[in-house]
Amino acid sequence: MIRIKNLNLQQTAILRNFYNVSYEKPTNQIWSASFCLPQNDPTTKRINQLHFAEIMDVDKEYIGLFRVMTRTTTVNSEGRYIKYECSHVLSTLIDSTIEGYRQTKKGWSTRQVIEWILSFQDVKRWKLGKCDFDRNFEYSFENQNGLADAIFSVTDPFSEEYMWTYDTTSYPWTINLIKPETTPVCRIREGWNLQSLSVEENPLKVINKIYALGKGDGINNVNFKRINGGKNYVEDKTSQSDYGLIEYIWKDERFMSEDSLLSSAQAMLDKFKRPIVTWTVKAVDLIKAIPPNSMVRIPKIDELRQGRVVQLWTTLFGVVDLRIMNEKKTDMFGDPGNLELDIGYIGEDIGTTLADIQRKMEIYKLSSVGATNKDTISTAENCDKDHPLVIRFYVEEELKRVNKILFTYRLEKFRAYSKAIKGGGATVQSTSAGGASKQTSSSGGGSVQGGTSAAGGGSSQTSSAAGQSTNTSSAGGNHAHRMFMFRGKTSGIDEYVRCNYQATGNSTWVVMETLYDGDLWTDNSSGEHSHSVTTPAHTHQVTTPNHTHNFNISIPEHTHQIEIPAHTHKITLPDHTHEIDYGIWESPNTASAIQVKIDGKKAVNITGTSGERINLVEHLYKNNDGTLTRGWHTIEVIPNGLARIVAQTTIYGFIGSTEGEEL
């Protein structure tokens, strides 16, 4: 039976005159079906492309829900008919896209990844049902056309057998990811339901050493060296011994995780390390071939269906357990018992071949492979040992690899930039001077200085003077005159002392014995008095001969004592401004060595006053898995003195086209 449904899943027609109904159910791929109708069948007007056809077998067994795709009208000698080719409704996932760059979050489970992909559906037709896997692989998509390939790519890194199954009997439709059974539940037996068997062994597909590369270019290709003992390949020594070394370089831009890439490469190696054996079986579907009203009862073990493990009994190969990978019927109503099966070893997905891999690569051509980027930081700062040059840079999450960090620097003379500013005026008092007594050094003394000056004499003059009588004014009384100056002792008799005296006013010396050893004075006169002086008229004749005056000055040795008391100084600064003095002043000396630290802790063995293109990448802090820590990193340059440090830091890293919204 075939029912036609519109886009809203409302039934629009039930087909009666169909024929040549076929279907094919390949494991882990989109199924297909086809049927024919006479060209003049009125129901053809109700079958629209991209609408749905629900197909059931002769005994009402549900085959699946398909989408009407290609319609071909044929006219020949046998008549006129229309052939409809259909795809399973899983193909509706092709209608939606993943626009731009999208990436899963680290640590997401397989279920979270599948549900995230399904969230991009424009019309929510599919939901996730059962999911037997919890693998924390990371995935990314860029400008992905269709979600079906994105869904199938989730299992690409799996190294164990898996199976996608579908339930379209309820809406929204359900997709499941299960671990298939490994125990045989059905049989194909020579002489019973086996019609023919063909076994193809193809050594052309043998691969026993696979080099795997993920997203990126050049040295920035994602690989799994770090988690695979430094080797970027997987290999099978037994296969190499049996068939020789056969290598293959596999590059898939979808892989950004080294774990995912390694698992997928190992799964591929397990599949292709020996010749591919394809078992093609034509069997009798006894359950369909025996009429329902027959008295013969066919056991369930003879029901052969896609995905089940079948036990093949033959004389040539003995008993072999295999999995049904593809189930096909060419005429399910005209010849319901005729069944074709592709079977393969358990654990292998023979539906995936190198051709399939190449096809998937074509799908992902729009993915950006990213590029190596360069970021240059130039700095020039005055520094000392307490104020180092600090270069900071931020490592983004999208930066998958830092290839190198080249550091170039040189030390120059410290620079000072000066200018005066408004003083503001103020009264300022100095601190106490402390006061002290200070003595000068000796003057040297004991020197005698002499000289001679001309008297200007040699002339004679006479002047006339009228005589007169004059009284002096009062003398004031009470005074004395020094007669002799004491010049020292010589000797003495009894109580007398012999002393030397010089007469006052001349150079006469006398020796006298006296009880007194000091100057000799006249006795004091008493009372005021005056003198009467009469000068007669007269003339003066003065003759001054030519002469000179000699003199000597004696300076004895001596010092000077200066007393400075404790005191302060008071300074008053009026409100004023200063002119700007433009210019750059350099220190005469500069630092002789530096120290370099990475991220504030790691010291790097760089000490010279200059260096060029020094790679610092190995000194950066990394996570436990060896990847560079994300966020801020610092490079500190510490001179051992004043210096101006001129530096350039160039960061080379690989980053993809990952700009987009947070997921």
Salt bridges, closest charged atoms under 4 A:
GLU54 OE1 - ARG3 NH1 3.62
GLU54 OE2 - LYS5 NZ 3.67
ASP57 OD2 - LYS288 NZ 3.61
ASP57 OD2 - LYS329 NZ 3.56
ASP59 OD1 - LYS288 NZ 2.38
GLU61 OE1 - LYS288 NZ 2.49
GLU61 OE2 - ARG305 NE 3.01
ASP95 OD2 - ARG67 NH2 2.71
GLU115 OE2 - ARG111 NH1 3.35
ASP132 OD2 - LYS130 NZ 3.94
ASP156 OD2 - ARG254 NH1 2.51
ASP156 OD1 - LYS360 NZ 3.53
GLU160 OE2 - ARG135 NH1 3.38
GLU161 OE2 - ARG323 NE 2.57
GLU235 OE2 - LYS237 NZ 3.56
ASP236 OD2 - LYS273 NZ 3.65
GLU247 OE2 - LYS209 NZ 3.82
ASP252 OD2 - ARG254 NH2 2.14
GLU253 OE2 - LYS251 NZ 2.89
GLU258 OE2 - ARG226 NH2 2.07
ASP270 OD1 - LYS273 NZ 3.94
ASP285 OD2 - ARG305 NH1 3.41
ASP285 OD2 - LYS329 NZ 3.01
ASP302 OD1 - ARG187 NE 2.86
GLU303 OE1 - LYS300 NZ 2.87
GLU303 OE1 - ARG308 NH1 3.12
GLU340 OE1 - LYS328 NZ 3.97
GLU348 OE2 - ARG274 NH2 3.18
GLU362 OE1 - LYS365 NZ 2.69
ASP384 OD1 - HIS387 ND1 2.95
ASP386 OD2 - LYS385 NZ 3.57
GLU412 OE2 - ARG410 NE 2.79
GLU412 OE1 - ARG644 NH1 2.83
GLU513 OE2 - ARG498 NH2 3.31
ASP517 OD2 - LYS489 NZ 3.43
ASP519 OD2 - ARG482 NH1 3.34
GLU586 OE2 - ARG415 NE 3.74
ASP599 OD2 - HIS633 ND1 3.03
GLU618 OE2 - HIS619 NE2 3.99
GLU661 OE1 - ARG102 NH2 3.75
